[in-house]
Amino acid sequence: MVDRTDIEAAAARIGGYIRHTPSYEVRPGLWFKLELLQHSGSFKARGAFNRILTAAEAGQLPEAGVVAASGGNAGLGVAYAAARLGVRAEVFVPVTAPATKVAKLREYGAVVHQHGREYAEAYAASAIRVAETGALFVHAYDQPEIVAGQGTVGLELPEADTVVVAVGGGGLVGGIAAAAGDRARIVAVEPVGAPTLHAALAAGRPVDVPVDSVAADALGARRIGAIAFDLVVGHRVESVLVTDEAIVEARRRLWHEHRIAVEHGAAAAFAGFELLDDPGRTAVVLCGANTDPATLYAEPAHAAG
């Protein structure tokens, strides 16, 4: 289990490498936490730095470097962190990963491998590579160092009654729940077409779900992480589902009303906020900006898997 002490230690460890991103008060009592301004375009750099630096401190960072599997954002965080730290990185992504994310991975100097149409298939290929090379595996969401790193977002939030955050594999919501404790209501938002947390809560344990959503490149995990699930249950996190249509509309509104350009995964949190009754003082975490700006004016066709 990850707790606030682990998150505070992570904040001290990665503080010189990440941005303390601002919270923008949209109107009285509503803030957008602008984590889309983080290095690599999403919160994922936090966990990546914490995982790699922790291994380095323990003398457990191999010469083969690091390997990651990702729908895009986790790989970008790992690639960026590895580049800053002078570590070799290989990143496995599905063939459906957006071209903008793949191009940025290569720009950061990572070796990119594309396998399968879902994150789960890229993950399987990455596991084989780790066995071959002995590289350090940096999980997208289900390692203590990753969850603690992502949880540092929770230390930077304004005082709020409710925190709304999108969920893929659960590293961010789990970390924020651990950081916030019982000081705020945490609402986890997922696409109807990728309900990893919602299904796990119904089953009482993490279970596989099909993935079919416009936000699948960021929220495309097939199963919630075990660490996140335990934290979510322990902190009584609420689960909300939103349709792809609501996600697309939320993304459009963020751009047209606030000139904030986010990917669909980040827009899911705002879509979920719109469904809440009387949330009180609320912080909505806008977690990623790795998107093609052209699609802010003309939405792309539905992207399955």
Secondary structure, DSSP 8 states (H G I E B T S, - for coil): ---HHHHHHHHHHHTTTS----EEEEETTEEEEEGGGSGGGBTHHHHHHHHHHHHHHTT---TT-EEEE-SSHHHHHHHHHHHHHT--EEEEE-TTS-HHHHHHHHHTT-EEEE-SSSHHHHHHHHHHHHHHH--EEE-SS-SHHHHHHHHHHHHTS-S-SEEEEE-SSSHHHHHHHHHHTTSSEEEEEEETT--HHHHHHHHTS--------TTHHHH--SS--HHHHHHHHHTT-EEEEE-HHHHHHHHHHHHHHH-----HHHHHHHHHHTT-SS--SEEEEE-B--S-GGGGTS-------
